[in-house]
Amino acid sequence: AYLRMSAGNAGKSCKSVMSLKAMHGLIACIVLYCLSSCQSALAFNLSSSLLTFLSVGDWGIPNQDTTEVASTMAAVASETSSDFVISVGDNFYPHGVSGPTEEQDSQWKTSYDDVFNAVSLQTPWFAVLGNHDYDLSFQAQIDRTVQDPTGRWQMPSRYFTFTRTLDAGRTCQFVMLDTITISKDGFTSSKDKDQLDWLEQTLQSSTADMLVVVGHYPVYSGGPNGNMKDMQDYVKPLLKQYNVDIYLNGHDHTIQHLQSHGIDYFVNGCVSKQSGHVHSIKQTEFKAIEPSFMLHQFTSQGLNTTFIHKDGSTLYTTFRPFQRKQA
């Protein structure tokens, strides 16, 4: 039921992107030029894509890896006409932000606006909170949603959901969680019962053809943090019971694809930081430690997901068909 393959550099045509710094624009053009030398219809299927989005995690340091990932994201977003970006948390290191505006905290400019500044990335960014986002004011990231003059930042509450229509009435629903208050490894001493009740009600009532849940903490991981017990105790049973297709997370500074009970788990936390090791566990399908992000493309058959290196090369691709049965 699944198609997986490693691919070479994906096909591209060189397009210019706007950048506050000339270096960013130069990097993006170099990436696009290199990508134009080879075609990969699987990785970048433009003709049949119904909805395209990018996902990125643990990007909150404006270092060289982050700027290079951002430049390649811009190139890929431009070529694929990406509709939005999902951020899986640890949006600002090391302590989150202190306020919702640039005047209150300059990281909105230095770590976000100045780095992810290309025209192709001026789409909605649907974000969840990571553990580092809790140090100062998690509420500041929520308040940014109404105070962002561009309307790009989208975090209306600690947990929320949104749906996108694909074709012929088919839909994909995204369920965005605050896993920090669910796991005892975070900043709370007990699980977030209100959120878990909301999660169960949301999953139970979903009629989506594909159901994607997003959080910061992993359910499964072969990285340093490993499988997180509270996520397995409280979240995994709901994912299984209500036929969730995909769970996206960050936290471990690795990239991984894992599978369990028909659910695809993607760890995507390898932008600003990279972990020292990642090992295979029973659920592992792919693992690596490379600065990268993910490209997700819906076709009439299902969802192509591709890990893309900061240099534009394709690290791994997998396909999930439409197969969800409502609980």
WOQUIFEN-V626935 format. One record per helix or strand of 2 or more residues. SS is the DSSP state (@ for helix, = for strand). FROM is the first residue (numbers start at 1). TO is the last residue. If there is no record, write none. Layout:
ss: [SS SS]
from: [FROM FROM]
to: [TO TO]
This chain:
ss: [= @ = @ = @ @ = @ @ = = = @ @ = @ = = = = = = =]
from: [3 22 51 64 84 107 119 124 131 138 153 160 171 179 193 210 229 246 255 263 284 292 302 313]
to: [5 35 56 80 87 113 121 127 134 147 154 165 176 181 205 214 241 249 260 268 288 298 309 321]
